[in-house]
Amino acid sequence: MSRAQRLAMVEPPSPATPSLRRQCQLLGISRSSLYYQRRELLPEDLALMRLIDEQYLRTPIYDSRRMTVHLNRLGHRVNRKRVPRLMRQMGLHAVYPRPRTSLPGK
């Protein structure tokens, strides 16, 4: 059963139902996930994501560090932690040989 389905099973507290704490414990989810509300993407993030996507299509070998340098050169003041977060949200990662690729498989 997915996490979203388990979250949907939690009922508001009443005398007939167990407490929220107990329901979460039984379903194996954290109580903080009940109260979490996803925030909308900021317009600045969307603009950065567009720039990241354009550069990624040109050079898929750019990792988050190199992409940060690229965005800073374009004049966008970007934190080094923001770019990996945006790339993760977009499902992008650098395309290059990973370590130990020349070793034969078992």
Secondary structure, DSSP 4 states (H G I P E B T S, - for coil): --HHHHHHT-----TTS--HHHHHHHHT--THHHH--PPPPPHHHHHHHHHHHHHHHH-TT--HHHHHHHHHHTT----TTHHHHHHHHHT----SPPTTTTSPP-
